[in-house]
């Protein structure tokens, strides 16, 4: 189990690192909340990774994500678009549309037959189409991530939430609560609302093939179902969805 390279995805909310072998298999991983001092966190994170799977100081390291340019130990700083596309293609060996839903931005990437990036679109100026949207609203509702699927499964319908801004959507949710709307319907409603925003982003790209999902929010089954319903497409959640960017960074320096 020799380590061939390592990849870091210094995201806005979660810092991720992986060590891979020459075949691109993940041998070890580290995930932790992103800290303000990215370079210092990276040094500590790499030390933690090496405790799981020892590798040499000369092992190449690729970096991507929000804080990639702050990482002094990386041999390459790589764009999130290229790394997510590469990580996705390595996993599925197929062209298609990748939707990566992060804490602060969402990316839609068209991947070609050879794994190249054909086109992409991003929503990074408003939290309404990102994981932050769910985090804010669920906190207001007093619903934990572990409870989301249970609440949504009990809903007879999805509450209508039309605001395109997280702040206004939060106010809309407060109004629904005061009007006596069932909590279950509100939970389903915010997921449907997010799915519609993500779908609108993805529809900026001309061609829809298979749809793959990555990012921490991909682990939310309610959103996956809502996105499938809104798009009318089958959604495939990539294995280890939070690690796709870090995997792509590691593959890029092999």
C-alpha positions in Angstrom: 0.0 0.0 0.0 2.5 2.6 -1.1 1.4 6.2 -1.3 1.9 7.7 -4.7 0.4 11.2 -4.1 -1.8 13.2 -1.8 -4.5 15.7 -2.5 -6.0 18.5 -0.4 -9.3 20.2 -0.8 -9.3 23.3 1.4 -13.0 24.0 1.2 -14.8 27.0 2.8 -16.4 24.8 5.4 -14.6 21.5 5.4 -10.8 20.7 4.9 -10.3 17.4 3.2 -7.1 15.4 2.4 -6.5 12.0 0.8 -3.5 9.8 0.1 -3.8 7.5 -2.9 -1.8 4.7 -4.6 -0.6 4.7 -8.2 -4.1 3.3 -9.3 -5.9 6.2 -7.7 -7.3 4.2 -4.8 -7.8 6.2 -1.6 -5.6 4.7 1.2 -6.4 7.2 3.9 -8.4 10.4 4.4 -8.8 13.3 6.9 -11.9 15.5 7.1 -12.2 18.4 9.6 -13.9 21.8 9.8 -11.9 24.5 7.9 -9.9 26.8 10.2 -8.8 30.4 9.5 -5.1 29.6 9.2 -5.2 27.2 6.2 -1.5 26.6 5.9 -1.1 25.7 9.5 -4.1 23.4 9.4 -2.7 21.8 6.3 0.6 21.0 8.1 -1.3 19.4 11.0 -3.7 17.6 8.6 -0.9 16.1 6.6 0.7 14.9 9.8 -2.6 13.3 10.8 -2.8 11.7 7.3 0.7 10.3 7.6 -0.2 8.7 10.9 -2.8 6.7 9.1 -0.7 5.8 6.1 3.0 6.8 6.3 4.5 8.4 3.2 7.7 10.3 2.3 8.3 14.0 2.5 8.9 14.0 -1.2 5.5 12.6 -2.1 3.7 15.1 -4.4 0.8 17.0 -3.0 -1.9 18.8 -5.0 -4.2 21.4 -3.6 -7.6 22.7 -4.6 -10.5 24.5 -3.0 -11.2 27.9 -1.5 -7.9 28.0 0.4 -5.6 26.3 -2.1 -3.4 29.4 -2.8 -2.6 29.6 0.9 -1.0 26.1 1.0 2.8 26.3 0.8 3.5 22.6 0.9 1.6 21.8 -2.3 3.5 21.3 -5.6 0.4 22.4 -7.6 -2.6 24.7 -7.0 -5.5 23.4 -9.0 -8.9 24.8 -9.8 -11.9 23.2 -8.2 -13.6 22.6 -11.6 -10.7 20.6 -13.0 -10.2 18.6 -9.8 -13.9 17.7 -9.3 -14.1 16.7 -13.0 -11.0 14.5 -12.7 -12.1 12.9 -9.5 -15.6 12.2 -10.9 -14.3 10.7 -14.2 -11.8 8.5 -12.3 -14.7 7.1 -10.3 -17.3 6.6 -13.0 -15.2 6.4 -16.3 -18.1 8.1 -18.1 -19.1 11.4 -19.5 -22.0 13.2 -17.8 -23.0 16.1 -15.6 -21.4 16.5 -12.2 -23.2 18.7 -9.6 -21.0 19.5 -6.6 -22.9 21.1 -3.7 -20.6 22.7 -1.3 -21.1 24.7 1.8 -20.7 28.1 0.1 -21.0 27.4 -3.6 -22.5 24.9 -6.1 -20.8 23.8 -9.3 -22.3 22.1 -12.4 -19.7 20.6 -14.7 -20.2 18.9 -18.0 -17.6 16.2 -18.4 -16.6 14.8 -21.8 -15.9 11.2 -22.9 -12.2 11.7 -22.2 -12.8 13.3 -18.8 -12.2 16.9 -20.0 -14.3 19.8 -18.8 -16.7 20.8 -21.6 -18.5 23.5 -19.8 -19.4 24.6 -16.3 -21.6 27.0 -14.3 -21.3 28.1 -10.7 -23.5 29.7 -8.1 -21.1 31.4 -5.6 -22.7 34.8 -4.9 -25.7 33.7 -3.0 -26.1 31.0 -0.3 -29.6 30.1 -1.5 -28.3 27.4 -3.9 -25.7 25.8 -1.5 -25.4 23.7 1.6 -25.4 26.9 3.7 -29.1 27.4 2.8 -30.1 24.1 4.4 -27.8 24.7 7.4 -29.4 28.1 8.2 -33.0 27.0 7.7 -32.8 23.7 9.5 -31.2 25.4 12.5 -34.1 27.9 12.5 -36.5 24.9 12.5 -34.6 23.1 15.2 -34.1 20.0 13.0 -30.8 18.1 12.9 -29.4 16.6 9.7 -30.1 13.1 11.2 -33.8 14.0 11.5 -34.3 15.3 8.0 -35.3 12.1 6.2 -37.7 11.2 9.0 -39.5 14.5 8.8 -39.6 14.6 5.0 -41.0 11.1 4.8 -44.0 12.2 6.9 -44.9 15.2 4.7 -48.1 14.9 2.6 -46.8 17.7 0.4 -43.9 20.2 0.2 -44.5 23.7 1.6 -44.0 26.4 -1.0 -40.9 28.4 -0.4 -40.3 30.9 -3.3 -37.7 33.3 -2.0 -34.4 33.3 -3.9 -32.4 34.6 -1.0 -31.5 32.7 2.1 -32.4 35.6 4.4 -35.8 36.1 2.8 -36.4 32.3 2.7 -35.7 32.2 6.4 -38.4 35.0 6.9 -40.8 33.0 4.7 -40.2 29.9 6.8 -40.9 31.9 10.0 -44.2 33.0 8.5 -45.1 29.4 7.6 -44.4 28.3 11.2 -46.6 31.1 12.6 -49.4 30.1 10.2 -49.3 26.6 11.6 -47.7 24.9 8.6 -46.6 21.3 9.5 -42.9 21.1 10.2 -42.6 18.1 8.0 -43.9 20.0 5.0 -41.5 22.9 5.6 -38.6 20.5 5.8 -39.6 18.9 2.5 -40.3 22.4 1.1 -36.8 23.8 1.7 -35.2 20.7 0.0 -37.5 21.1 -3.0 -36.7 24.8 -3.1 -32.9 24.0 -3.1 -33.3 21.3 -5.7 -35.1 23.8 -8.0 -32.2 26.3 -7.6 -29.6 23.7 -8.3 -31.6 22.4 -11.3 -31.8 26.0 -12.7 -28.0 26.3 -12.4 -27.4 23.0 -14.2 -29.8 23.9 -16.9 -27.5 26.6 -18.0 -25.4 23.9 -19.6 -26.7 22.8 -23.0 -26.5 19.0 -22.7 -27.8 16.7 -19.9 -26.4 13.2 -19.7 -26.0 11.2 -16.6 -26.1 13.3 -13.4 -23.6 12.6 -10.7 -23.6 14.3 -7.3 -20.7 15.2 -5.0 -20.1 17.4 -2.0 -21.2 17.0 1.6 -24.8 17.8 0.8 -24.9 14.7 -1.5 -25.2 12.6 1.6 -28.6 14.1 2.2 -31.1 11.6 0.8 -34.0 14.0 0.8 -32.2 16.4 -1.4 -31.1 13.6 -3.8 -34.8 12.5 -4.2 -35.9 16.1 -4.6 -33.3 16.8 -7.3 -34.3 13.6 -9.1 -37.9 14.7 -9.1 -37.2 18.2 -10.2 -34.8 17.2 -13.0 -36.6 14.0 -14.1 -33.2 12.4 -14.2 -31.6 9.5 -12.2 -29.1 11.0 -9.8 -26.0 8.9 -8.9 -24.2 9.9 -5.7 -20.5 9.4 -6.0 -18.7 7.2 -3.5 -17.1 9.3 -0.8 -18.8 12.4 -2.2 -16.9 14.9 0.0 -13.6 13.6 -1.2 -14.0 14.0 -5.0 -12.1 17.3 -5.1 -9.2 16.1 -3.0 -9.1 12.9 -5.1 -8.9 14.9 -8.3 -6.0 17.0 -6.8 -4.1 13.9 -5.8 -4.6 12.4 -9.3 -3.4 15.6 -10.9 0.1 15.2 -9.3 0.6 11.5 -9.9 
